[in-house]
Amino acid sequence: MQQYFTDKKLEIDRTFRLDDEVLYHLIKVLRKDPSYIFRVADIDGDIYHCHLVNNGECITIEKLDENNELDCDITCILSLFKNDKFELCLQKLTELGVKRFVPYQSVRSVVKAKDDKKVLRMRKIVKEAAEQSHRNLIPEVCEVASLKDLDKYLSENNYICYESSRNIVDVDTGRSLTYIIGPEGGFENKEYETICDMGFEPISLGKRILRAETAAIYMTSIIVGKCQ
């Protein structure tokens, strides 16, 4: 069943209007008529069954007792790398349950975030993935961060994926967790030391060298398995 998001607070048996972009997708792309029932998540994360009434107006017909969010708030600090692989990570990590993304301009990041259009595209990808996976909330996509900004995103537990004697299976999730994924070339030594000094603990993803996108999906999968 198709799901959309609205920035409004919904109530049972009340009419409201979806964004024009959503209405276009529903009516012109999917070619749905007023009998079609779809899901809408409101600003509080409550999900309703709705259908069209007329002229773009919708009505709520049922509130669902449904929470598809994780018990642990996960923040992924994702170093910038090639766009197609980066966007794949945003999509898959949203499906897995990440609550906040921090694009990171790492020292060795080949890709440079030169304008706000990149962040707007990231937010669009995350929103669509949240709709597809029936999330209650759209994950936050922060502005691109530099090294000096990273301590703003510390959680109860904080990790950096790097060579370490401590393995990923030993991570503690708690109520909140932040982890950092490096770029294709890995972290520069001084950069790594600075991040550790901020309070991020190195964690190993195993003996093999993983691509950045593989590391992000693997790390997130392990975390999700511990906190669902």
C-alpha positions in Angstrom: 0.0 0.0 0.0 1.4 3.4 -1.0 2.4 5.7 1.8 3.0 9.5 2.0 4.0 12.0 4.6 2.3 15.3 5.6 3.5 18.1 7.8 0.0 18.4 9.2 -1.5 16.9 12.4 -4.3 14.5 11.3 -7.4 13.4 13.1 -10.0 10.7 12.3 -12.8 11.7 9.8 -11.1 15.0 9.0 -10.4 16.3 5.5 -7.0 17.7 4.6 -5.0 18.4 1.4 -1.8 16.6 0.4 1.1 18.4 -1.3 0.6 19.0 -5.1 3.6 16.7 -5.8 2.0 13.9 -3.8 -1.4 14.4 -5.5 0.3 14.3 -8.9 2.0 11.0 -8.1 -1.2 9.5 -6.7 -3.5 10.6 -9.5 -1.4 11.1 -12.6 1.4 8.5 -12.1 -0.4 5.7 -10.2 -3.8 6.7 -11.8 -5.7 6.0 -8.6 -9.4 6.9 -8.2 -11.1 8.0 -5.0 -11.8 4.3 -4.0 -8.1 3.7 -3.5 -7.0 3.6 0.2 -3.5 4.8 1.0 -1.4 5.5 4.1 -0.4 8.9 5.4 2.1 9.6 8.2 1.5 12.9 10.0 3.9 15.3 11.6 3.8 13.3 14.9 4.5 10.0 13.2 0.9 8.7 13.5 -0.2 6.7 10.5 -3.7 6.8 8.9 -5.6 5.1 6.2 -7.0 7.7 3.8 -8.7 8.2 0.5 -9.4 11.0 -1.9 -12.6 12.9 -1.7 -12.5 15.6 -4.5 -10.4 18.4 -5.9 -7.3 17.0 -4.1 -9.0 16.8 -0.7 -8.4 13.6 1.3 -10.1 12.2 4.4 -8.8 10.0 7.2 -10.8 6.9 7.7 -8.7 4.9 10.2 -5.8 5.5 12.6 -3.3 2.6 12.7 -1.7 1.4 15.9 1.7 0.9 14.2 5.2 1.9 15.1 7.9 0.9 12.6 10.7 2.9 14.2 13.6 1.3 16.1 14.0 1.5 19.9 17.5 3.0 19.4 18.0 6.3 17.7 20.7 5.7 15.1 22.8 8.5 13.6 25.0 7.7 10.7 27.9 10.1 9.9 28.5 9.1 6.3 31.7 10.4 4.6 31.0 11.7 1.1 31.9 9.3 -1.7 30.7 8.6 -5.3 27.2 9.8 -5.7 25.5 6.6 -6.9 26.9 4.6 -4.1 26.3 7.3 -1.5 22.6 7.5 -2.6 22.3 3.8 -2.4 23.5 3.9 1.2 21.0 6.7 2.0 18.2 4.5 0.6 19.1 1.2 2.2 20.0 2.7 5.6 16.7 4.5 5.7 14.9 1.2 5.0 16.9 -0.3 7.9 15.9 2.4 10.3 18.6 5.1 10.6 17.0 8.2 12.1 19.6 10.8 11.2 22.2 11.2 8.5 25.2 13.5 8.7 27.0 13.9 5.3 30.7 14.3 6.2 33.3 16.1 4.2 36.2 13.8 5.2 39.8 14.7 4.6 40.0 12.1 1.8 36.6 12.5 0.4 36.9 12.6 -3.4 33.4 14.1 -3.8 32.9 17.7 -2.6 29.6 19.2 -1.6 29.7 22.5 -3.4 26.0 23.6 -3.0 22.8 23.0 -1.2 21.3 21.0 -4.2 23.2 17.9 -3.1 21.6 18.0 0.4 18.1 18.6 -1.1 18.6 15.6 -3.3 19.7 13.5 -0.3 16.5 14.5 1.5 14.4 13.6 -1.4 16.0 10.1 -1.6 15.5 9.6 2.1 11.9 10.7 2.0 11.0 8.3 -0.8 12.8 5.5 0.9 10.9 6.2 4.2 7.6 6.1 2.2 8.5 2.8 0.5 9.5 1.2 3.8 6.5 2.5 5.8 8.5 4.5 8.3 6.6 6.6 10.8 9.1 9.5 10.4 11.3 10.8 7.7 15.0 10.6 8.8 16.8 13.9 9.2 19.5 14.8 6.7 21.8 17.4 8.2 23.9 19.9 6.4 27.3 18.7 5.3 29.7 18.6 8.3 33.4 19.1 8.6 35.7 17.4 11.1 35.2 20.2 13.8 31.4 19.6 13.7 31.3 15.9 14.5 31.2 16.2 18.3 27.7 17.8 17.9 26.3 14.4 16.9 27.6 12.3 19.8 25.1 9.9 21.2 25.0 7.5 24.2 27.3 5.2 22.3 29.7 6.3 19.6 31.8 4.3 17.1 34.2 4.9 14.2 34.6 2.0 11.8 38.3 1.3 11.8 40.9 -1.4 12.6 40.4 -2.4 16.2 40.6 -5.3 18.6 36.9 -4.8 19.4 34.6 -6.4 16.9 31.3 -5.0 15.6 29.3 -7.8 17.4 30.3 -6.3 20.7 28.7 -2.9 20.1 26.4 -1.5 22.7 23.3 0.2 21.3 21.5 1.7 24.3 18.9 4.4 23.6 21.0 6.2 21.0 24.1 5.4 18.8 26.3 7.3 16.4 28.7 5.7 14.0 31.1 7.1 11.4 31.8 5.5 8.0 35.0 6.6 6.2 35.4 7.5 2.5 36.9 5.3 -0.2 40.5 6.1 0.8 39.9 5.7 4.5 40.6 8.1 7.3 43.7 10.3 7.4 45.7 9.5 10.6 45.4 12.9 12.2 41.7 12.9 11.3 41.2 9.5 12.9 43.0 10.6 16.1 40.9 13.7 16.4 37.6 11.7 16.0 38.7 9.3 18.7 39.6 12.2 21.0 36.0 13.4 20.6 34.7 10.2 22.1 34.3 7.8 19.2 35.5 4.3 19.9 37.1 2.3 17.0 35.2 -0.8 16.0 36.3 -3.5 13.6 34.1 -4.8 10.8 36.2 -7.9 10.3 39.4 -9.0 8.6 38.3 -8.1 5.1 38.6 -4.6 3.6 35.0 -3.4 2.8 33.9 -0.8 0.3 32.4 2.3 2.0 28.9 1.4 1.0 29.3 -2.2 2.1 30.6 -1.1 5.5 27.7 1.3 6.0 25.0 -1.3 5.2 26.8 -4.1 7.2 27.3 -1.9 10.3 23.7 -0.7 10.2 22.4 -4.3 9.8 24.3 -5.4 12.9 23.1 -2.5 15.0 19.5 -2.9 13.9 19.6 -6.6 14.8 20.6 -5.6 18.3 18.0 -2.9 18.9 14.7 -4.0 17.2 
